[in-house]
Amino acid sequence: MTPDDEDIVRLPMLSDHFGCHLRIWRLERRIIVVAGNLTDGPFLPQGWIEQCVSKIARARFLSGEDFEFYQYLLDAPGRDGAALIRVGFDVDVQGRGDAAFLARVGELAGGLPPEVDRAAAEETVFHNPTWRTLTPEEFTTDTGISLPDFPAKTYTAALVERYVAEGRADIEIVDDPYMLTVYREHLGALQAAAGDSETGALATATGVLADLVLRIDRAYALEAGSGRDRGPGGPIRTRQPPPLSPGERGVAESLASRGDPGAYQDPASYHAIEALARELESANPAAARIVAALRFVGREMAAVLRLAGLLPEDPGPEFAVSLAVPALGAADFDFLATVRWRGTGLEAAAEFFPEGFDRCTLRLHEQARPVVEHGRDPYGRRVLRWTAGKTFFVVEWPLRHGGSPHPDEANIIAVTKPQSSGGRPVYVRLPDGTHDLLPSPCVTDNPPFTWGYGGTGPSRLESAIVRACLGDEKPDPEGKRWLERLITDHPPQPRPVRTELLLNVGEVRRQLRKG
């Protein structure tokens, strides 16, 4: 059954890539809405869903129609394919009536004052949301609607928009997981630059890349010969990129034969290619394509060399962009007080800290227009702060410790209630009043720290505290068990109404050393 309305809905306050695949069916005295989480955008936050539900329901409930709202998920946890979540709410009859009354008054009066009109639009008509998971087959049984089966990699904003624009006719796209198209483009750039040269870093890079192109082409040929199904069907089908023509294969084989076959396992070749890329980047801005190709080859070689133990492991990024963190108590606000704020404004914040601004916008409703401040903490990390009901902030969360452990007089502090607030930031308050961020042992879900129970969050906090107090020094096993018990049981029972995590670095260090 074709939807009456279908589109990719984006929110102006949220970055351009944030949106959902919205489908609406208007049946007899029944409205069915399905909001799909696109695989190339962030997960739909619950607040946005509730806002969307309220807006649609307000418009439809006034005429007495039944209303059903579903959230569509691909690769749902615990399931091989898609799933739907039916979002049910208690209806606020009085709120709905107030909204209807205000809307009618606005019609008769020729419009309402902006503040009253805004209040009517934001009136929540649903409360106490409930969630029930069901399969697409169960959805079809309940509604009579069969949803198209989008393969996960094709459920993106651009492809769904194209599918709708072309009248929902099946479309075909190139699926290139081994990036043969990218390798070909980079090989073309290096081939043109290297010419007939058979020596030097440029020739080596060209030979390595040509060899990789041949390997990928053979891999695709083997998959095609095995009859492997690369497209599970549905409205958007996938096919492999075109194979190398005989002429292209002959050129690639010639280029590959020029290079040193042992370059993959030669650190000197890798460093020469990286040095050439740096030289061209600084001396010749017009060589951007060549530099990009050299960097690409360098990354491929580095992966092989690290696997062989011939190149040091990449230490990884220095920081990760935190989630939008609610400021819940003194420790959070004390940290924000140490930030040197440089200005305000949405555009300025987006330009100053674009990755953080994306996290900021995930917390905002469409109508929200908060004042967003941007600045740097005492260690130069970028920070955004805004207030939408309560204060939130986003920061570059450190992933590496400094050169030496913190002094004995420092304290490790944080606001409690971690279970009700997700991961919480943990700080190191130094003797001079500066608040440093406790470096995280992982890249995702920062800040990842929780405490007061046994689990992944407390184990991350334990690892971070050991590193902050001892550096590279190994803790005494009994001292490590002491810290584990402390974090698991903190705060002690019975729990005070408001208690902050407070650990003295010197005391923790002594316990970790002597057990």
C-alpha positions as CSV (number, residue, x, y, z in Angstrom):
1,M,0.0,0.0,0.0
2,T,1.5,3.3,-1.1
3,P,1.8,6.0,1.6
4,D,-0.3,9.1,1.2
5,D,2.7,11.2,2.3
6,E,6.4,10.2,2.1
7,D,9.4,12.3,2.5
8,I,12.7,12.8,4.3
9,V,12.0,15.2,7.1
10,R,14.8,17.4,8.4
11,L,14.8,19.8,11.3
12,P,16.4,23.2,10.5
13,M,18.0,23.5,13.9
14,L,19.6,20.1,13.5
15,S,22.4,19.6,11.0
16,D,21.5,18.9,7.4
17,H,22.1,15.1,7.7
18,F,19.8,14.7,10.6
19,G,16.3,13.6,9.7
20,C,14.0,10.6,9.3
21,H,12.1,8.8,6.6
22,L,8.5,9.7,7.4
23,R,5.6,7.8,5.9
24,I,1.9,8.5,6.6
25,W,-1.1,6.4,5.6
26,R,-4.6,7.9,6.0
27,L,-7.0,5.0,6.3
28,E,-10.7,5.2,7.2
29,R,-10.7,6.9,10.6
30,R,-7.2,5.7,11.2
31,I,-3.8,7.5,10.8
32,I,-0.6,5.4,10.7
33,V,2.8,7.1,10.9
34,V,6.1,5.4,10.5
35,A,9.3,7.3,11.3
36,G,12.4,5.4,10.0
37,N,15.9,5.8,11.4
38,L,18.1,6.3,8.3
39,T,21.5,4.5,8.5
40,D,23.5,7.6,7.5
41,G,22.1,9.8,10.3
42,P,22.0,9.8,14.1
43,F,19.5,7.7,16.0
44,L,16.3,9.6,16.5
45,P,16.2,11.0,20.0
46,Q,13.1,10.2,22.1
47,G,12.3,13.9,22.6
48,W,12.1,14.4,18.8
49,I,9.8,11.4,18.4
50,E,7.5,12.7,21.1
51,Q,7.4,16.1,19.5
52,C,6.7,14.6,16.1
53,V,3.9,12.4,17.5
54,S,2.3,15.3,19.3
55,K,2.3,17.5,16.3
56,I,0.8,14.9,14.0
57,A,-1.7,13.7,16.6
58,R,-2.9,17.3,17.4
59,A,-3.7,17.8,13.8
60,R,-5.5,14.5,13.4
61,F,-7.1,13.8,16.8
62,L,-9.3,16.9,16.5
63,S,-11.3,15.1,13.8
64,G,-11.6,11.9,15.9
65,E,-9.3,9.7,13.9
66,D,-7.4,6.8,15.5
67,F,-3.6,7.5,15.5
68,E,-0.8,5.0,15.5
69,F,2.9,5.9,15.6
70,Y,5.8,3.5,14.8
71,Q,9.6,3.8,14.8
72,Y,11.3,1.8,12.1
73,L,14.7,0.3,12.9
74,L,17.1,-1.6,10.6
75,D,19.5,-4.1,12.2
76,A,17.7,-3.8,15.5
77,P,19.5,-5.3,18.5
78,G,18.9,-9.0,18.9
79,R,17.3,-9.2,15.4
80,D,18.7,-10.1,12.0
81,G,16.6,-7.7,10.1
82,A,14.3,-4.8,10.6
83,A,11.9,-4.2,13.5
84,L,9.4,-1.6,14.5
85,I,8.5,0.0,17.8
86,R,5.0,1.0,18.3
87,V,5.0,4.2,20.4
88,G,1.9,4.5,22.6
89,F,1.0,7.5,24.7
90,D,-1.7,8.5,27.2
91,V,-3.8,11.2,25.6
92,D,-4.1,14.5,27.5
93,V,-7.7,15.3,26.7
94,Q,-7.6,18.7,28.3
95,G,-4.3,19.6,26.6
96,R,-5.8,18.5,23.3
97,G,-8.9,20.6,23.9
98,D,-6.9,23.6,24.8
99,A,-4.9,23.3,21.6
100,A,-8.1,22.9,19.6
101,F,-9.7,26.0,21.3
102,L,-6.6,28.1,20.6
103,A,-6.5,27.0,17.0
104,R,-10.1,27.9,16.5
105,V,-9.7,31.2,18.1
106,G,-6.8,31.9,15.9
107,E,-8.8,31.1,12.8
108,L,-11.7,33.4,13.9
109,A,-9.4,36.2,14.9
110,G,-7.3,36.0,11.8
111,G,-4.2,34.9,13.8
112,L,-2.9,34.8,17.3
113,P,-0.1,36.8,18.9
114,P,3.3,35.0,18.2
115,E,3.8,33.9,21.8
116,V,0.3,32.5,22.1
117,D,0.5,30.7,18.8
118,R,3.9,29.3,19.8
119,A,2.5,28.1,23.1
120,A,-0.4,26.3,21.3
121,A,2.0,24.6,18.9
122,E,4.1,23.4,21.7
123,E,1.3,22.0,23.8
124,T,2.0,18.4,24.5
125,V,-1.0,16.1,24.0
126,F,0.8,12.8,24.7
127,H,2.2,11.6,28.1
128,N,3.7,8.5,29.6
129,P,5.1,6.9,26.4
130,T,5.2,3.1,26.1
131,W,7.2,1.1,23.6
132,R,6.3,-2.3,22.1
133,T,8.6,-4.0,19.6
134,L,7.1,-5.9,16.7
135,T,8.4,-7.4,13.4
136,P,7.5,-6.1,10.0
137,E,5.3,-9.2,9.5
138,E,3.4,-8.4,12.7
139,F,3.0,-4.8,11.5
140,T,1.5,-6.0,8.2
141,T,-0.9,-8.2,10.1
142,D,-2.0,-5.3,12.4
143,T,-2.3,-2.7,9.7
144,G,-2.5,-4.4,6.3
145,I,0.5,-2.4,5.1
146,S,3.6,-4.1,3.8
147,L,6.8,-2.0,4.1
148,P,9.5,-2.2,1.4
149,D,12.6,-4.1,2.4
150,F,15.5,-1.7,2.3
151,P,18.9,-3.3,2.6
152,A,20.7,-1.5,5.5
153,K,23.4,0.1,3.4
154,T,20.8,1.6,1.0
155,Y,18.6,3.1,3.7
156,T,20.1,6.6,3.4
157,A,18.5,10.0,2.9
158,A,19.8,10.4,-0.6
159,L,18.7,7.0,-1.8
160,V,15.2,7.1,-0.2
161,E,14.7,10.6,-1.7
162,R,15.6,9.3,-5.1
163,Y,13.3,6.3,-4.7
164,V,10.4,8.5,-3.8
165,A,11.2,11.0,-6.5
166,E,11.3,8.3,-9.2
167,G,7.8,7.1,-8.3
168,R,8.9,4.3,-6.0
169,A,10.3,2.4,-8.9
170,D,13.1,0.0,-8.1
171,I,16.5,1.6,-8.6
172,E,20.0,0.1,-8.9
173,I,23.2,1.3,-7.3
174,V,26.8,0.3,-7.4
175,D,28.0,-1.4,-4.2
176,D,31.7,-1.1,-3.8
177,P,32.7,-2.3,-0.4
178,Y,36.4,-2.8,-1.4
179,M,36.5,0.7,-2.8
180,L,37.7,-0.3,-6.3
181,T,36.5,3.1,-7.7
182,V,38.5,5.0,-5.1
183,Y,41.6,3.0,-5.8
184,R,41.2,3.5,-9.5
185,E,41.0,7.3,-9.1
186,H,44.1,7.5,-6.9
187,L,46.0,5.2,-9.3
188,G,45.1,7.5,-12.2
189,A,46.5,10.5,-10.3
190,L,49.8,8.7,-9.4
191,Q,50.2,7.2,-12.9
192,A,49.9,10.7,-14.5
193,A,52.4,12.1,-12.0
194,A,55.0,9.3,-12.2
195,G,55.1,9.0,-16.0
196,D,57.8,6.6,-17.0
197,S,59.7,6.8,-13.8
198,E,60.7,3.5,-12.3
199,T,62.5,4.7,-9.1
200,G,61.7,6.9,-6.2
201,A,58.9,7.2,-3.7
202,L,56.3,8.2,-6.4
203,A,57.1,5.1,-8.5
204,T,56.9,2.9,-5.4
205,A,53.6,4.3,-4.4
206,T,52.2,3.8,-8.0
207,G,53.4,0.2,-8.0
208,V,51.9,-0.6,-4.6
209,L,48.5,1.0,-5.6
210,A,48.5,-0.8,-8.9
211,D,49.0,-4.1,-7.2
212,L,46.1,-3.4,-4.8
213,V,43.8,-2.5,-7.7
214,L,44.6,-5.9,-9.3
215,R,43.9,-7.7,-6.0
216,I,40.6,-6.0,-5.5
217,D,39.5,-6.7,-9.1
218,R,40.4,-10.4,-8.7
219,A,38.4,-10.5,-5.4
220,Y,35.3,-9.1,-7.2
221,A,35.7,-11.6,-10.0
222,L,35.8,-14.5,-7.5
223,E,32.7,-13.3,-5.8
224,A,30.9,-13.0,-9.1
225,G,32.0,-16.4,-10.1
226,S,30.8,-17.9,-6.9
227,G,27.3,-16.6,-7.5
228,R,27.3,-14.8,-4.2
229,D,24.1,-12.6,-3.9
230,R,25.3,-9.1,-3.3
231,G,21.8,-7.6,-3.3
232,P,19.1,-8.9,-1.0
233,G,16.4,-7.5,-3.2
234,G,13.9,-4.8,-2.3
235,P,13.3,-1.4,-3.8
236,I,17.0,-0.6,-4.1
237,R,19.3,-3.3,-5.6
238,T,23.1,-3.3,-5.6
239,R,25.6,-4.4,-8.2
240,Q,29.4,-4.6,-8.3
241,P,31.5,-1.8,-9.9
242,P,32.5,-2.6,-13.5
243,P,35.6,-4.8,-13.6
244,L,38.9,-3.7,-15.1
245,S,38.9,-3.8,-18.9
246,P,41.7,-5.9,-20.5
247,G,43.5,-2.6,-21.3
248,E,43.2,-1.3,-17.7
249,R,44.4,-4.6,-16.4
250,G,47.4,-4.6,-18.7
251,V,48.4,-1.0,-17.6
252,A,48.0,-2.0,-13.9
253,E,50.1,-5.1,-14.3
254,S,52.8,-3.0,-16.0
255,L,52.8,-0.4,-13.2
256,A,52.8,-3.1,-10.5
257,S,55.9,-4.7,-12.0
258,R,57.9,-1.5,-11.8
259,G,57.6,-1.2,-8.0
260,D,59.4,-3.2,-5.4
261,P,57.3,-6.2,-4.5
262,G,58.6,-6.1,-1.0
263,A,57.6,-2.4,-0.4
264,Y,54.6,-3.5,1.7
265,Q,57.0,-4.7,4.4
266,D,59.6,-2.0,4.0
267,P,59.2,0.8,6.6
268,A,61.7,2.9,4.6
269,S,59.4,2.9,1.6
270,Y,56.5,3.9,3.8
271,H,58.4,6.8,5.3
272,A,59.7,8.0,1.9
273,I,56.1,8.1,0.6
274,E,54.9,10.0,3.7
275,A,57.9,12.5,3.3
276,L,57.0,13.1,-0.3
277,A,53.4,13.8,0.5
278,R,54.5,16.3,3.2
279,E,56.9,18.0,0.8
280,L,54.3,18.3,-2.0
281,E,51.6,19.5,0.4
282,S,53.8,22.4,1.6
283,A,55.4,23.3,-1.7
284,N,52.8,22.8,-4.3
285,P,49.1,23.5,-3.5
286,A,48.1,22.4,-7.0
287,A,49.3,18.8,-6.2
288,A,46.3,18.1,-3.9
289,R,45.2,15.0,-5.9
290,I,48.7,13.5,-5.8
291,V,49.1,14.2,-2.1
292,A,45.7,12.6,-1.4
293,A,46.8,9.5,-3.4
294,L,50.1,9.3,-1.6
295,R,48.4,9.6,1.8
296,F,46.0,6.8,0.7
297,V,48.8,4.5,-0.2
298,G,50.6,5.4,3.1
299,R,47.6,4.3,5.1
300,E,47.4,1.0,3.3
301,M,51.1,0.3,3.8
302,A,50.9,1.4,7.5
303,A,48.2,-1.2,8.1
304,V,50.3,-4.0,6.7
305,L,53.5,-2.9,8.5
306,R,51.7,-2.7,11.8
307,L,50.3,-6.1,11.4
308,A,53.8,-7.4,10.8
309,G,55.2,-5.5,13.8
310,L,57.4,-3.3,11.6
311,L,55.7,0.0,12.5
312,P,54.7,1.3,15.9
313,E,51.0,1.1,16.7
314,D,49.0,4.3,16.0
315,P,48.3,5.9,19.4
316,G,44.9,7.0,18.0
317,P,43.1,10.3,18.4
318,E,44.0,12.6,21.3
319,F,40.3,13.3,22.1
320,A,36.8,12.3,21.3
321,V,33.8,14.6,21.0
322,S,31.7,14.0,24.1
323,L,27.9,13.5,24.2
324,A,25.8,16.5,25.2
325,V,26.4,16.4,28.9
326,P,23.8,17.8,31.4
327,A,25.4,19.9,34.1
328,L,23.9,18.5,37.3
329,G,26.0,19.9,40.1
330,A,28.9,21.8,41.5
331,A,31.6,19.7,39.8
332,D,30.2,20.4,36.4
333,F,29.6,24.1,36.9
334,D,33.1,24.5,38.5
335,F,34.6,23.0,35.3
336,L,32.5,25.3,33.1
337,A,33.7,28.3,35.2
338,T,37.3,27.6,34.1
339,V,36.5,27.8,30.4
340,R,37.5,31.0,28.6
341,W,34.4,31.8,26.6
342,R,35.1,33.5,23.3
343,G,31.6,34.3,22.0
344,T,28.0,33.3,21.4
345,G,25.8,32.4,18.4
346,L,24.8,29.3,16.5
347,E,26.8,30.0,13.4
348,A,29.9,30.9,15.4
349,A,29.6,27.7,17.5
350,A,29.1,25.6,14.3
351,E,32.2,27.1,12.7
352,F,34.3,26.9,15.9
353,F,33.4,23.3,16.9
354,P,31.4,21.6,14.1
355,E,31.6,18.1,15.6
356,G,30.5,19.4,18.9
357,F,27.7,21.4,17.4
358,D,26.3,18.3,15.8
359,R,26.1,16.8,19.3
360,C,24.5,20.0,20.6
361,T,21.8,20.0,18.0
362,L,20.7,16.4,18.9
363,R,19.4,17.8,22.1
364,L,17.3,20.6,20.6
365,H,13.8,20.7,19.5
366,E,12.9,22.3,16.2
367,Q,11.7,25.5,17.7
368,A,14.6,25.8,20.2
369,R,16.8,28.8,19.8
370,P,19.2,28.7,22.7
371,V,22.2,30.9,23.3
372,V,25.2,28.7,22.5
373,E,28.6,29.8,23.9
374,H,31.9,28.6,22.6
375,G,35.4,28.6,24.2
376,R,38.4,26.6,25.4
377,D,39.2,25.1,28.7
378,P,42.6,25.7,30.4
379,Y,44.1,22.9,28.4
380,G,42.9,24.2,25.0
381,R,40.0,21.8,24.5
382,R,37.0,23.2,22.7
383,V,33.8,23.5,24.7
384,L,30.2,24.5,23.8
385,R,27.6,25.4,26.5
386,W,23.9,26.1,26.1
387,T,20.7,26.1,28.2
388,A,17.5,24.4,27.1
389,G,15.6,23.8,30.4
390,K,18.9,23.0,32.0
391,T,22.5,23.6,31.1
392,F,24.3,21.3,28.7
393,F,27.9,21.2,27.4
394,V,30.0,19.4,24.8
395,V,33.7,19.1,25.1
396,E,36.7,17.5,23.4
397,W,37.2,14.7,25.9
398,P,40.8,13.6,26.3
399,L,41.8,10.0,25.5
400,R,45.5,10.2,26.6
401,H,47.0,11.0,29.9
402,G,49.7,13.7,30.4
403,G,53.3,13.0,31.0
404,S,53.1,12.6,34.7
405,P,50.5,11.5,37.3
406,H,48.5,14.1,39.2
407,P,49.8,15.5,42.6
408,D,48.7,14.0,45.9
409,E,46.7,17.1,46.8
410,A,44.4,16.7,43.7
411,N,40.9,15.3,44.1
412,I,38.9,13.2,41.6
413,I,35.3,14.5,41.7
414,A,32.0,14.1,39.9
415,V,28.3,14.6,40.4
416,T,26.5,11.4,41.4
417,K,23.3,9.9,40.1
418,P,25.1,8.3,37.2
419,Q,22.5,5.6,36.5
420,S,19.8,8.2,35.9
421,S,21.9,10.4,33.7
422,G,24.0,7.9,31.6
423,G,27.7,8.3,31.6
424,R,29.0,11.1,33.7
425,P,32.0,13.4,33.4
426,V,34.7,12.9,36.1
427,Y,37.2,15.7,36.8
428,V,40.6,16.0,38.5
429,R,40.5,19.2,40.7
430,L,44.0,20.4,41.0
431,P,45.4,22.3,44.0
432,D,45.2,25.7,42.1
433,G,41.5,25.2,41.4
434,T,41.9,24.1,37.8
435,H,39.6,21.3,36.7
436,D,41.1,18.8,34.3
437,L,39.0,16.1,32.6
438,L,39.8,12.6,33.6
439,P,41.0,11.0,30.3
440,S,38.7,8.2,29.0
441,P,40.0,4.8,28.1
442,C,37.7,4.4,25.1
443,V,36.7,6.5,22.1
444,T,32.9,6.0,22.1
445,D,30.1,7.1,24.5
446,N,32.2,9.8,26.2
447,P,32.1,10.5,29.0
448,P,31.7,6.8,29.7
449,F,32.1,6.8,33.5
450,T,29.5,5.3,35.9
451,W,29.9,4.0,39.4
452,G,27.9,2.5,42.3
453,Y,27.4,-1.0,40.7
454,G,29.5,-3.6,38.8
455,G,29.7,-3.2,35.1
456,T,31.5,-1.7,32.1
457,G,31.2,2.0,33.2
458,P,32.7,1.4,36.6
459,S,35.5,-0.7,35.1
460,R,36.4,2.2,32.8
461,L,36.4,4.6,35.7
462,E,38.7,2.2,37.6
463,S,41.2,2.0,34.7
464,A,41.1,5.8,34.3
465,I,41.8,6.4,38.0
466,V,44.7,4.0,38.1
467,R,46.3,5.7,35.1
468,A,45.7,9.2,36.6
469,C,47.3,8.2,40.0
470,L,50.1,5.8,38.9
471,G,50.8,6.6,35.2
472,D,52.4,3.5,33.7
473,E,53.1,2.0,37.1
474,K,51.3,-1.3,37.8
475,P,49.0,-1.3,40.9
476,D,49.3,-3.8,43.7
477,P,46.6,-6.5,43.1
478,E,45.1,-6.0,46.5
479,G,45.1,-2.2,46.0
480,K,43.3,-2.7,42.7
481,R,40.6,-4.8,44.4
482,W,40.3,-2.1,47.0
483,L,39.6,0.5,44.3
484,E,37.2,-1.8,42.5
485,R,35.2,-2.3,45.7
486,L,35.2,1.4,46.4
487,I,33.9,2.3,42.9
488,T,31.3,-0.5,42.9
489,D,29.9,0.5,46.4
490,H,30.2,4.3,46.1
491,P,28.5,6.1,47.7
492,P,28.1,3.9,50.8
493,Q,24.7,2.8,52.0
494,P,22.5,4.4,53.1
495,R,22.9,6.8,50.2
496,P,22.8,10.5,51.1
497,V,20.3,12.6,49.1
498,R,23.1,14.5,47.2
499,T,26.6,13.1,47.3
500,E,29.4,13.7,45.0
501,L,32.2,11.3,44.0
502,L,35.2,12.6,45.9
503,L,38.5,10.6,46.0
504,N,41.8,12.1,47.1
505,V,44.6,11.3,44.6
506,G,47.2,10.8,47.3
507,E,45.1,8.4,49.3
508,V,44.2,6.4,46.2
509,R,47.8,6.3,45.1
510,R,48.9,4.9,48.6
511,Q,46.2,2.2,48.5
512,L,47.1,1.2,45.0
513,R,50.8,0.8,45.9
514,K,50.6,-1.0,49.2
515,G,47.3,-2.8,48.9
